Amino acid sequence: MNIVSTFPVTLLFIALLALVQIPMTVAVGLRRLKTETHFLDGGDELLLKRMRAHGNFTETVPIVLLAMAAAEYCGAPTSLLWAGGCSLLLGRLVHYGTLVNSGFGNGRAVGMLLTLAPMLIFPGFVLWALVGVSA
């Protein structure tokens, strides 16, 4: 058994979300260059929005991917993994776009809900599997 055959869905979403983070990181760096702001946000609203959107992505995605991997290892149905992975990916894109473009709005809330759903469902599945194993 190798890691690709053990975690095929999670590995795909790890790769996709890592690629999604690249332009977010570059956007912060480019704005820093343009504004010559080397630390914090320098009072630049666009830089602050980009930093928070990137930071929120970085704060939420890793834990959901870890929980997703645990759920996949515990035998979660492929449909659940795909639904949760797509929800996370879409949620992060919607949240980022809304935060950077307007700073607030329904898209930001929708993005967080789409992120929180797999953040709750994957560990819930793992805990359910653990209870079932110990019972």
Contacts in CASP RR format, 6 or more apart in sequence:
PFRMAT RR
TARGET T0000
AUTHOR 0000-0000-0000
METHOD contacts of the structure
MODEL  1
MNIVSTFPVTLLFIALLALVQIPMTVAVGLRRLKTETHFLDGGDELLLKR
MRAHGNFTETVPIVLLAMAAAEYCGAPTSLLWAGGCSLLLGRLVHYGTLV
NSGFGNGRAVGMLLTLAPMLIFPGFVLWALVGVSA
3 11 0 8 1.000
4 11 0 8 1.000
6 72 0 8 1.000
6 73 0 8 1.000
7 69 0 8 1.000
7 72 0 8 1.000
7 73 0 8 1.000
9 68 0 8 1.000
9 72 0 8 1.000
9 78 0 8 1.000
9 81 0 8 1.000
9 82 0 8 1.000
9 85 0 8 1.000
10 65 0 8 1.000
10 68 0 8 1.000
10 69 0 8 1.000
10 72 0 8 1.000
10 81 0 8 1.000
13 65 0 8 1.000
13 68 0 8 1.000
13 85 0 8 1.000
13 88 0 8 1.000
13 89 0 8 1.000
14 65 0 8 1.000
16 89 0 8 1.000
17 61 0 8 1.000
17 65 0 8 1.000
17 88 0 8 1.000
17 89 0 8 1.000
17 92 0 8 1.000
20 57 0 8 1.000
20 89 0 8 1.000
20 92 0 8 1.000
20 93 0 8 1.000
21 54 0 8 1.000
21 57 0 8 1.000
21 58 0 8 1.000
21 61 0 8 1.000
24 50 0 8 1.000
24 53 0 8 1.000
24 54 0 8 1.000
24 57 0 8 1.000
24 96 0 8 1.000
25 54 0 8 1.000
27 50 0 8 1.000
27 54 0 8 1.000
27 100 0 8 1.000
28 47 0 8 1.000
28 50 0 8 1.000
28 51 0 8 1.000
28 54 0 8 1.000
31 37 0 8 1.000
31 44 0 8 1.000
31 46 0 8 1.000
31 47 0 8 1.000
31 50 0 8 1.000
32 38 0 8 1.000
32 47 0 8 1.000
35 42 0 8 1.000
35 44 0 8 1.000
35 47 0 8 1.000
37 43 0 8 1.000
37 44 0 8 1.000
37 47 0 8 1.000
41 47 0 8 1.000
41 48 0 8 1.000
41 51 0 8 1.000
46 100 0 8 1.000
49 99 0 8 1.000
49 100 0 8 1.000
49 103 0 8 1.000
50 100 0 8 1.000
52 99 0 8 1.000
53 95 0 8 1.000
53 96 0 8 1.000
53 97 0 8 1.000
53 99 0 8 1.000
53 100 0 8 1.000
54 96 0 8 1.000
56 95 0 8 1.000
56 96 0 8 1.000
56 99 0 8 1.000
57 92 0 8 1.000
57 95 0 8 1.000
57 96 0 8 1.000
60 92 0 8 1.000
60 115 0 8 1.000
60 119 0 8 1.000
61 88 0 8 1.000
61 92 0 8 1.000
63 119 0 8 1.000
64 88 0 8 1.000
64 115 0 8 1.000
64 118 0 8 1.000
64 119 0 8 1.000
64 122 0 8 1.000
65 88 0 8 1.000
67 118 0 8 1.000
67 119 0 8 1.000
67 122 0 8 1.000
67 123 0 8 1.000
67 126 0 8 1.000
68 81 0 8 1.000
68 84 0 8 1.000
68 85 0 8 1.000
68 88 0 8 1.000
68 118 0 8 1.000
68 122 0 8 1.000
70 122 0 8 1.000
70 123 0 8 1.000
70 126 0 8 1.000
71 80 0 8 1.000
71 81 0 8 1.000
71 121 0 8 1.000
71 122 0 8 1.000
71 123 0 8 1.000
71 124 0 8 1.000
71 125 0 8 1.000
71 126 0 8 1.000
71 129 0 8 1.000
72 81 0 8 1.000
74 125 0 8 1.000
74 126 0 8 1.000
74 129 0 8 1.000
74 130 0 8 1.000
75 129 0 8 1.000
76 122 0 8 1.000
76 125 0 8 1.000
80 121 0 8 1.000
80 125 0 8 1.000
83 118 0 8 1.000
84 117 0 8 1.000
84 118 0 8 1.000
84 121 0 8 1.000
84 122 0 8 1.000
85 118 0 8 1.000
87 114 0 8 1.000
87 115 0 8 1.000
87 117 0 8 1.000
87 118 0 8 1.000
88 114 0 8 1.000
88 115 0 8 1.000
88 118 0 8 1.000
90 111 0 8 1.000
90 114 0 8 1.000
91 110 0 8 1.000
91 111 0 8 1.000
91 112 0 8 1.000
91 113 0 8 1.000
91 114 0 8 1.000
91 115 0 8 1.000
92 111 0 8 1.000
92 115 0 8 1.000
94 107 0 8 1.000
94 108 0 8 1.000
94 110 0 8 1.000
94 111 0 8 1.000
94 114 0 8 1.000
95 107 0 8 1.000
95 108 0 8 1.000
95 110 0 8 1.000
95 111 0 8 1.000
95 112 0 8 1.000
95 114 0 8 1.000
95 115 0 8 1.000
98 104 0 8 1.000
98 105 0 8 1.000
98 106 0 8 1.000
98 107 0 8 1.000
98 108 0 8 1.000
98 111 0 8 1.000
99 108 0 8 1.000
END
